[in-house]
Amino acid sequence: MLGDKIAKQVLGFSAGGGSSSGGRFPAFAKALAGKQVLGKKKGAVVPRRARDKCALILALKGDLGAGKTTFVQGFLRGLGVRGRVNSPTFVLMKRFKLRDSRFTNAYHIDCYRVKKSAELSSLGLKEIFSDPKNIVLVEWPERIKNILPKSSINLVFNHGKDIKSRGIKVL
């Protein structure tokens, strides 16, 4: 899965080649680097996040069925999360403990049902976003854009030419 490979590359594991669409994963990493979003350190692609003073936040945009949740599932698997990963559509947020030394928590936030960002005030997002030991994956980020840090990495998912293909673009 492409999400798995991106997670491994971000954390510096050996990602290998390939993607869910049969392409080469390094091309996606180069696209991220070309957007000046990521830089290289010790052979791994690592984010430039305000000098590591905030969480790594991936804002996942796209239509229903474009692959956002599937990406999150693969990404979390790449971080070592075991077991079933469901979308937190009704609970809004799920936390996953990580074993990596640079990151201790991954948060999956699904804002599909959110009308106003104030609805999330009880979740402690300010603290979550400000902790450099966190990775946060936000589906439907446009619904809470006024509280997302400017350092968020925007990924746009779209449907491909056939039913099994998807595209991901870095903004």
C-alpha positions in Angstrom: 0.0 0.0 0.0 1.2 3.5 -0.8 0.3 4.8 2.7 2.5 2.1 4.3 5.4 3.0 2.0 5.1 6.8 2.8 5.0 6.1 6.5 8.1 4.0 6.3 9.9 6.7 4.2 8.9 9.5 6.6 10.2 7.6 9.5 13.3 6.5 7.7 12.6 2.8 7.3 13.5 1.0 4.0 10.5 1.7 1.9 11.4 -0.3 -1.2 9.7 0.4 -4.5 6.2 0.2 -5.8 2.8 1.6 -4.9 -0.8 0.6 -4.9 -1.0 1.7 -8.5 2.1 -0.1 -9.7 4.3 3.0 -9.9 7.5 3.7 -8.1 7.2 5.1 -4.6 10.3 7.3 -4.8 8.6 9.4 -7.5 6.0 10.4 -4.9 8.7 11.2 -2.3 10.4 13.4 -5.0 7.1 15.2 -5.6 6.9 16.0 -1.9 10.4 17.2 -1.9 9.8 19.3 -5.0 7.1 21.1 -3.2 9.6 22.1 -0.5 7.5 20.2 2.0 10.0 17.6 2.9 13.8 17.5 3.2 16.3 14.7 3.4 18.0 13.7 6.6 20.0 10.5 7.2 18.6 9.1 3.9 15.0 9.5 4.9 12.4 11.9 3.9 11.5 14.0 6.9 9.1 16.9 7.2 10.2 20.5 7.8 7.7 21.4 10.5 8.6 24.7 11.9 11.9 23.3 13.2 10.1 20.3 14.7 8.1 22.5 17.2 4.8 21.1 16.1 3.2 17.8 15.0 3.5 16.3 11.6 0.0 17.0 10.2 -1.2 15.5 6.9 -4.4 17.1 5.7 -6.2 14.6 3.4 -8.6 16.2 0.9 -10.8 14.4 -1.7 -14.2 13.2 -2.6 -16.0 10.3 -0.9 -14.3 7.1 -2.0 -11.1 8.8 -3.2 -8.9 6.7 -0.9 -8.3 8.9 2.1 -9.2 6.2 4.7 -7.4 3.5 2.8 -4.3 5.7 2.8 -4.6 6.3 6.5 -4.9 2.5 7.1 -1.7 1.9 5.1 0.1 4.8 6.7 -0.7 3.6 10.2 0.3 0.1 9.3 3.6 1.5 8.1 4.0 3.1 11.5 3.6 -0.3 13.1 -0.1 -0.1 14.2 -1.6 -3.5 14.3 -5.2 -4.6 14.2 -8.1 -3.1 12.5 -8.1 0.7 11.7 -11.6 2.1 11.1 -12.5 5.6 10.2 -13.4 7.7 13.2 -16.4 9.2 11.4 -18.7 9.0 14.5 -16.2 9.3 17.3 -14.3 12.0 15.4 -10.8 11.0 16.5 -8.7 7.9 17.4 -5.3 7.8 19.0 -2.7 5.1 18.2 0.4 4.6 20.4 3.6 4.3 18.3 6.9 2.6 19.1 9.1 5.0 17.0 11.5 7.1 19.0 10.7 10.3 17.2 6.9 9.9 17.3 4.9 8.6 20.2 1.3 9.0 19.0 -0.6 9.0 15.7 -4.1 10.6 15.6 -6.7 9.9 12.9 -9.3 12.7 12.7 -12.3 12.5 10.4 -14.1 15.8 10.1 -16.8 14.6 7.6 -19.6 15.2 10.1 -18.1 18.4 11.6 -20.0 21.6 10.8 -17.8 24.1 12.8 -14.3 23.6 14.2 -15.6 24.7 17.6 -17.3 21.2 17.8 -13.8 19.8 18.3 -12.7 22.1 21.1 -13.1 19.3 23.8 -10.6 17.1 22.0 -7.5 19.2 22.9 -6.4 19.7 19.3 -4.2 22.7 20.1 -2.1 20.5 22.4 -2.1 17.6 19.9 -1.1 19.9 17.0 1.7 21.6 19.0 3.4 18.3 20.1 6.3 17.4 17.8 6.0 13.8 19.0 2.6 13.5 17.2 1.6 12.6 13.7 -1.9 13.7 12.8 -3.9 12.6 9.8 -7.0 14.7 9.1 -9.7 13.7 6.7 -11.9 16.5 5.4 -9.5 19.2 6.7 -11.3 22.0 4.9 -14.0 21.8 7.6 -11.5 22.8 10.3 -9.1 24.9 8.1 -9.2 27.8 10.5 -7.5 25.8 13.3 -5.1 23.7 11.2 -1.5 24.9 11.4 0.0 26.5 8.3 2.7 23.8 8.4 0.2 21.1 7.5 1.0 19.0 4.5 -2.0 19.0 2.1 -2.6 15.8 0.1 -5.4 15.7 -2.5 -6.9 12.4 -3.4 -8.9 11.8 -6.6 -10.5 9.0 -8.5 -8.4 7.6 -11.4 -9.4 6.5 -14.9 -10.7 3.2 -13.7 -12.5 2.0 -10.5 -9.3 0.7 -8.9 -7.0 3.6 -9.5 -6.5 6.8 -7.4 -4.3 9.8 -7.6 -2.5 11.8 -4.9 -1.3 15.3 -5.4 0.7 17.4 -2.9 -0.3 21.0 -2.6 
